């Protein structure tokens, strides 16, 4: 199986099964699904009255917020490294 061949992976997120199709290794897909499921459970535990749609949207917002922060940190680190290299 080549690296670009699509594979089907069935995962469970928030008590529902989803079949994910992609080129990523199955263990990666399962890890991502597990993290999404964990975040949804955390949000539901903190806000038990939310419905699944609201929990999903809050999970997406939290995840994108974390992503943007990490991306900004990575950019700052890269710029800092470049400055350090230029000073040498």
Buried (B, 14 or more C-beta within 10 A) or exposed (E): EEEEEEEEBEBEBBEEEEEBEEEBEBEEBBEBBEEBBEBBBBBBEEEEEBEEEEBBEBBEEBEEEEEEEEEEEEEEEEEEEEEEEEEE
